Amino acid sequence: MSHRITEADCIACGQCQAVCPVDCISEQDDGKRVIAEDDCIDCGACASICPVDCIEQV
């Protein structure tokens, strides 16, 4: 399993990227973040820190 950021709800705060232990979250041109789902280890660190709860498990 992995996690996904719901782009419509992301506020581009970057907190998720800072806590990812495998560095699989990157910034898009609009400042929002995206998770490389193939590299995600499903630790949940990003989901637990997201202030708008826009990260879901897939």
Helices and strands as residue ranges (DSSP letters): E 3-5, H 15-19, E 25-27, E 33-35, H 45-49, E 55-57
